[in-house]
Amino acid sequence: MDSVHVSEMVVDDPSSLEIKKTAIRSAGPHKLQTFHGCIEEFSVWDAGFKGYTDFCSLVPTIIDAAITYVMALLANIKSLRYLLMCFFNLCTSCTVIADFDATLTKYLINGLRGQSSYGLLHQGNPEYDTKRQELYEYYHPLEFSTSIPIQEKTKLMKEWWGKTHALLIEGGLTYDAIKKSVADATIAFRDGVAELLEFLEEREVPVLIFSAGIADIIEEVLRQKLHRSFKNVKIVSNRMVFDDKGCLISFKGKLIHVLNKNEHAIDMAAPVHERLDDSDEPIDDCSSMKTRINVLLLGDHIGDLGMSDGLNYENQISVGFLNHNVDESLNSYRKAFDVVYLNDAPMWGVVKLVSQLCPPTGSSQSCFE
């Protein structure tokens, strides 16, 4: 990792970021228990420290004291520091939430604006492609209007998405058209995304990909661009239903648009389908995900910070990708996100961050080796 270039990064409050990193690294059971009866109970929460900041700043001292105390009684157990870190392991308490377009994917490709997962779609029916483009030209300016109240704008976005979905059905969209659209599209993942997802999969850290686009298209992009799926990845997005001939007949679940990618959508999270006929499988229960106390959030818009609203987390580190208009937007981004990467940066900085938070223990190593 040391040989990998990390693009320009902006951190508005380094001390706050370090406190959050320390809190996440130390997250785990409130009580450390031995397994040989030598110590009935050792509780870091009984140390009498008051306040979140005080506790976080004293975590290293607490761990060192615990090691000294346990070593005196359990001299036959190796790697006591590693034993404690097993209890304070990020991997059992963290969820990674990521926006898809322009966050996991590149903003620019060969100097030109890359396509979004929604924008790349061609139905194979020019009449309906034109109708969807007309809807885009009408509604897209409204999405970014500063004069429209949020309640009214939310209704407009729901209206836009609903009309677009109706055109996809009416125009006879097929899954073959989706595959061809992705194959012909100008879309690519940031460098380091595959490595990030593999790192998190090895440590069984769940990843939620949020998108106001279409899950079936995102899955096809994963297949064609990364050539694999990830068992820890779930997608929160609009999902299509196809008939036996691969023709779109409806959409499943609640409609997700740009203004409701939050707690109302998380229950729709579904694993990546490896085949088209997987689409009728039940959606996984996400209740356990809602109890994970640490969140690493990745987004390219300040509004993406709302993606974690449905999780009852204690600590969150937010990473923002400021892809363009840096001079105009940097001040607001650095105040909103803990870390900001500039100018369509690769994902290597996030890979380095999660490697710092997640101890490099190896999947088969025991806590008592």
BANUDO-340261 format. One line per field, with one value per residue (C-alpha): x, y, z. Coordinates in steps of 0.001 Angstrom, whole numbers, plus 524288, in hexadecimal, padded with zeros to 5 digits. Example, Ala and Ser with C-alpha at 12.3 -4.5 7.8 and 13.67 -1.06 7.14 Angstrom:
2
px: 8300C 83566
py: 7EE6C 7FBDC
pz: 81E78 81BE4
This chain:
369
px: 80000 80B5A 80EC6 8011E 7FF48 7F458 7EE37 7EC86 7E496 7DE5E 7DB2E 7D47E 7D609 7E143 7DFC2 7D150 7D491 7DEC4 7D501 7CB28 7D570 7D982 7CB5A 7C8C7 7D542 7D177 7C33C 7BF64 7B949 7B865 7BEDB 7CACF 7C973 7D3D1 7D0D8 7D876 7D208 7DE2E 7D705 7C861 7C6DF 7CE92 7C6B8 7CCC6 7C012 7C20F 7CE36 7C686 7C986 7BEC4 7BC2B 7BE0E 7CA45 7D0FF 7CE92 7D374 7DFF4 7E2A3 7DFFD 7EE91 7F11A 7E598 7EA34 7F822 7F317 7EA6F 7F5D9 7FE59 7F373 7EFBB 7FDE3 8004D 7F57C 7F5BF 8040D 8014E 7F92D 800E7 7FF0F 7F6C8 7F622 7F088 7E6C7 7E1B3 7E144 7D8CA 7CE8B 7D063 7CF32 7C8FD 7C4C3 7B9F6 7B449 7B5BE 7ADB4 7B2AF 7A893 7ABF2 7A52C 7A749 7A7EB 7B3D1 7B789 7BB14 7BBA4 7C44B 7BF17 7C7D5 7CC41 7D6C1 7D3CC 7C53F 7B9CC 7B6FB 7A934 7A0C9 79A99 78D91 79293 79948 78C90 78794 77ADC 77D37 77154 77534 767A5 767F8 7762D 77238 766A9 76F5E 7792F 76E49 76A8C 778CC 779BF 76D77 76FA3 77E6F 77F16 77450 77C75 786F9 77E14 78043 772F3 76A5E 766AA 76B6A 75DAF 759F1 766E1 76518 757E7 75E0C 768E2 75F0B 75746 76359 767A4 759E2 7583E 765A4 762B6 755BE 75CB8 7666D 75B3E 75302 75E9A 7615F 76E9F 7758B 780BF 78885 7875F 78CED 79896 79B3C 799B0 7A3DA 7AD1C 7AC49 7AC82 7B6E1 7B74D 7C272 7C58F 7CF98 7DCDD 7DD04 7CE73 7D05E 7DB04 7D273 7C6FB 7CFEB 7D625 7C8C7 7C3A4 7CF1E 7CBD0 7BD0E 7BA2F 7ACEC 7AC7D 79FFB 7A00F 795AB 790B0 784CE 78753 78426 789F7 789B3 7923E 79BB6 79CEC 79FE3 7AA50 7B084 7B04B 7B5E9 7BFBE 7C45B 7C0CC 7BBDB 7B21B 7B497 7AD34 7ADB7 7A818 799B5 79348 788FF 782F0 77745 77609 76FAA 76728 7689D 76044 76554 76966 77177 767BD 7657A 757D8 75877 760C6 761E3 76053 7603D 764E9 77243 77610 780D5 779FD 7763B 782BD 781D0 77B51 76F13 77718 78069 77689 77707 78568 7878D 793AE 7999D 792DF 79C1C 791A2 78563 77CC9 781B0 778A1 76D93 775FA 7719A 77863 781B9 77E2E 78612 78262 78FE1 79629 78E67 794BD 7A2BC 7A822 7B2AD 7B070 7B9E0 7B22F 7B6AD 7AFC1 7B1A3 7A67B 7A406 7966A 79C96 79F23 790D4 79325 7969F 78A46 78463 78FBD 790CA 79F54 7A82B 7B3DA 7B44F 7BF83 7BAD1 7C2F7 7BF0D 7C396 7C39E 7C4AC 7C302 7C097 7CACA 7CCCA 7BE42 7BAF8 7C6FB 7C319 7B5AF 7BB25 7C600 7BC20 7B2AA 7BC11 7C6F9 7CFC3 7CEB6 7D5B4 7D70A 7D65A 7D0E5 7DADC 7DCE9 7D83B 7E5CA 7E463 7D82E 7DF14 7E9D5 7DFC9 7D89D 7E597 7E8BC 7DB7C 7DB36 7E6A7 7EE0D 7EB49 7E95B 7DCBE 7E175 7E97A 7E406 7E398 7EAA9 7F5F4
py: 80000 80949 80931 80D5A 81BB8 821BC 82DA1 83AB8 8396E 84401 84205 84D9A 84898 83EBC 83D50 839DD 82FE4 82975 828AD 821FA 81882 81522 81311 80A18 80258 8005B 7FCB4 7EF96 7E8C0 7F108 7E645 7DE01 7D040 7C5A7 7B78F 7B0A6 7B642 7BDC7 7CA9F 7CAEE 7D845 7E3F8 7EFAE 7FB71 80282 80113 80998 81586 81DBD 8273B 82C81 8278A 82F8A 82C23 81DC0 81DDA 82507 81B1D 80ECF 80BC0 80D45 80473 7FA08 7FA5C 7F950 7EDFF 7E6F5 7E880 7E3D6 7D816 7D444 7D2A1 7C889 7C237 7C0E2 7B4F7 7BC85 7C21E 7CF2E 7D57B 7E24E 7DAF9 7D454 7E17B 7E6BA 7DB1E 7E04B 7EE11 7EA31 7F362 7E82F 7E383 7F101 7F8B5 7FB14 801DA 809FE 80EEA 8168C 8107C 81A88 8238D 81D8D 80F8B 812FD 81D28 82AAB 82C7F 82239 82649 8346B 83350 8323B 823EE 81EBC 81BAD 80E60 81465 81CD8 811BD 80A7A 80949 80209 7FE58 806A4 8145D 819DB 8167A 81A4B 827B3 8287B 82548 82F9B 839A8 83658 837FC 84560 849CC 84439 8448E 85371 8525E 8489D 852ED 85EC0 86662 86CFF 860D2 85C6C 84ED4 8493E 84DE2 84974 83BF7 83ACC 83F03 834F3 82A37 82E9D 82E66 820E1 81B75 82079 81B4D 80DC7 80DAB 810DA 805CE 7FC28 801C5 80244 7F3CE 7F43E 7E713 7E207 7DFFD 7EEA2 7F11D 7E849 7EEEC 7FC79 7F957 7F360 7FFC3 80948 812E8 80EAB 8098D 8077D 80FC8 80973 80249 7FF31 7F0B6 7EFE9 7F6FE 7EDBE 7E1D7 7E6C4 7E8C7 7DBB8 7D487 7DAC9 7D8C1 7E74B 7E9E1 7F3D0 7FAFD 80129 80BBE 8109F 817A0 8102B 80201 7F67E 7ED96 7F713 7F8A2 7E9D9 7E909 7F38E 7EB96 7DF65 7E5A1 7EF01 7E77E 7D9F3 7D515 7D70F 7D8C4 7D12B 7DC84 7E698 7EA54 7F41B 7FDEE 80233 8009A 7F274 7ED58 7E15F 7DA11 7CF85 7C286 7C8F6 7D35B 7DE5A 7E892 7E76D 7EF3D 7F4C9 7EE99 7F5BA 8041F 80E1F 813C4 82112 82AD3 830A1 82452 81C30 81AA9 812E1 810AB 80961 8010F 7F624 7F40F 7F052 7E3ED 7DBF1 7DCAE 7D2BA 7CA59 7C678 7CC9A 7C1FB 7C52D 7D0E5 7C9B3 7C604 7CC49 7D8B2 7D656 7DAEB 7E730 7E87A 7E432 7EE5C 7F8FB 7F55C 7F718 802BB 80792 80D1E 810B9 818D9 81C0C 825F6 8308F 8398C 83FA3 839D2 82C46 82E31 82AB0 81CBC 8186F 81DF6 81067 80B0B 80C79 80F4B 8153F 81903 81D34 82117 827A2 82863 831C5 8319C 83F69 83C82 849F1 85851 856DE 86566 867DD 85BEF 858B5 860C2 85A68 84CBB 84DDA 8522A 84724 83BA5 836F8 8346D 83A23 834F8 83E65 83DE3 83052 829C5 81AF6 8128F 80F82 8193A 81239 80517 80A6C 80F8F 80297 7FB70 8044F 801D0 7F335 7EBD2 7E37F 7D720 7CD59 7C5DE 7B901 7BDCF 7BAC3 7C49B 7BAE4 7B6F6
pz: 80000 802A6 7F430 7F01D 7ED71 7F564 7EEE7 7F58C 801EE 80A46 818A7 81F29 82D30 82E7B 83D34 83BE8 8315E 83A11 8454E 83C57 83734 8451A 8491F 83D94 83FA1 84DD7 84B77 85109 85CC1 868EC 870B9 86E53 8737D 87474 871AA 87C69 88880 88C8D 88B1E 88C96 8869C 8822B 87D9C 87701 879B4 8886D 887F9 88BEF 8800A 87CC7 86F32 86186 85E81 86B43 86923 85B1C 85ED5 86988 8619B 85F89 86E27 87177 867F2 86D35 87B2A 8775E 870F5 87D00 885FF 87DD3 87B34 889AF 88A86 87D1A 879D2 87160 8674C 85BE9 85565 85FE2 858B3 84D2B 85635 85A8E 84CCC 84908 85266 84D6A 83F2C 8356B 82CC3 835C3 837E8 82B4A 81F13 812E5 80B94 7FE05 7F37C 7E615 7DB1C 7DBC1 7E8E5 7E5DF 7D763 7D0F6 7CE2F 7C24A 7B893 7AED9 7B20C 7AF3E 7B8B4 7BB64 7BA90 7C64C 7C851 7C46E 7B959 7B233 7AF97 7A19F 79FE0 791D2 78ECD 78A2C 78C91 79B05 79CA9 7979B 7A0EE 7AC91 7A827 7A789 7B581 7B97D 7B32F 7BA3F 7C7D5 7C954 7CB0A 7D52D 7DCEF 7DF3F 7E071 7ED00 7EC6A 7ED54 7FB37 7FEA1 8000B 7F269 7ECB6 7F2A1 7EBD5 7DEF8 7E021 7E321 7D74C 7CE98 7D2DF 7D1AB 7C3CB 7BFF0 7C54A 7BE10 7B147 7B366 7B4F9 7A9FE 7A0CD 7A26E 7A943 7A97D 7B1A6 7A52A 7A2D7 7B069 7ADCA 7A0BD 7A6C1 7B133 7A739 79EF7 7AA5D 7AE78 7BCB2 7C519 7D36B 7DA62 7DBD4 7E8D6 7E97E 7E69D 7F0EF 7FAD7 7F8BF 7F973 80612 80C4B 80756 80D7A 81A8E 818FC 819EB 8138F 8088D 804E3 7F759 7F6B3 7E9B3 7E464 7D7D6 7D4F6 7DC58 7D078 7C8D1 7D426 7D52D 7C6B1 7C80A 7D30B 7CA92 7BE6B 7C496 7D09A 7CB6E 7D87B 7E373 7F1FF 7FC56 80600 7FC81 7FCA2 7F393 7F7A8 7EADE 7E1DD 7DDA1 7D14A 7CF3C 7C25B 7BC33 7B717 7AA58 7B137 7AEE2 7B96E 7BF35 7CBDF 7D6CA 7E43D 7F130 7F470 7EAA0 7EDED 7E88D 7EB65 7F73E 7FEC8 7FF29 80DDD 818B2 81075 80655 80E6F 81045 80188 80201 7FA39 7F6FD 7E98C 7E0BD 7D8F7 7CF20 7C9A6 7CF7A 7DD2E 7DDA0 7E471 7F00E 7FCDD 80112 80C5E 819EB 81CBC 82B14 82FA8 826EA 82DAC 83AA6 83616 83D52 833DE 8264B 81B7E 811AB 803D0 7FB34 7F10B 7F54E 80294 801D9 80211 81090 812B2 80DFB 81BD5 82204 82364 82B5D 83A0A 839AF 84411 83BB3 82D7A 824A4 81834 80BD6 8010C 7F2EA 7ED70 7DEFE 7D8EC 7DC47 7E6E6 7E958 7EAE5 7F318 7FB34 80702 80857 805D6 80FDF 81A1E 816CD 8151B 81DFA 8123C 80491 7F87C 7ED3F 7DE72 7DBEF 7E4C5 7E501 7F057 7F5C3 800E5 805B0 8046E 80D23 816D7 81856 81985 8251A 82B4D 828C0 82ED8 824CC 82C50 82156 81FDB 8259C 8312C 83E90 84984 85236 8495D
